[in-house]
Amino acid sequence: MKVAIHNGMIDVSEIPLYPPIKWKQILDELSAEHIPGLYQHGRRMGVSIENGRLRAYVYLTDRTPTEPKILEILERHGIC
């Protein structure tokens, strides 16, 4: 997996489809919010499939923790 924090978002790419990641707790810890116009209705992140792997992105808001804390949260959940 590759993690980049740039252009106002957390971009996680090359995520294997299995085993699935439990995103709810991660999004809660990141204080992710639904952003109308950027995500599907009611969602707090966006996803796509690229070359058989998942790409997930979460836009940064004023409530998002600092970059070191973001990386700590992702690492604790096996992402990074």
N, C-alpha and C positions, 0 to 999 in steps of 0.2 A: 504494500500500500504506500501511496505517496500523499503527503499532507503539505499543502501550501496555504499560507495566510496572506492574501494579497487582494487588491482591488476591492476592499471592504467585505471580503468573504473568506470563509474557511472552505477550502476545496480539497476533498479527499478522493483520490482516484485509484484505479487499479485494485478495487476491493473485490475479492472473490465472492461469488454468489452464495457459496456454502462454506461454513455454516453461516446462517444469517446473523447480522448484528442487531442487537436490541437497542434501537435508537432512542426510545422514549426517555430513558434515564440520562443518556448523554445529552439530549436536547434540554432536559430539565436543568442539568448542571451547567450547561452553556447559557442558560436563560434565553433560549431561542424563542422568537416570537413569530407569529404569522405576519407576513408583510404582503398586503394586497397588491396584486399586479406582478409579484415576483414568484409566488408559490401558488399551487392549487388551493382552492377554498379550504380553509381550516388547517392547512399543513404548515409546519415550521421549518421545512427543509425541502430542497429539490433533489431529484435523482434522475439519472439516465443510465442507460446501458451502452458501453462503448467497448467494442471488441470482446464481448462476452464477460465483461467485468463491470461492476457498478461504479458510478461516479456520484458522489453526494456533495452537496454544497449548502452552507448555512451562511446567510448574510449577517454581518456584524451590526449590532445596535448599541445604543448607549448602555444597555444592561449586560452586554457580553463581557466576560472576564478578560483580563489582560492576556497577551499572547503566551507568556510562560504558563499561566494557569490553564489556558486552552490546551496546550500541548500536554500538560500534566493530566488533564481529564481524559483526553484521547488515549494517552499511553495507558492509563489505568484500565481502560476498556479494551485494550488490545489493538488499538489503532495507532500507528506510528512506527 
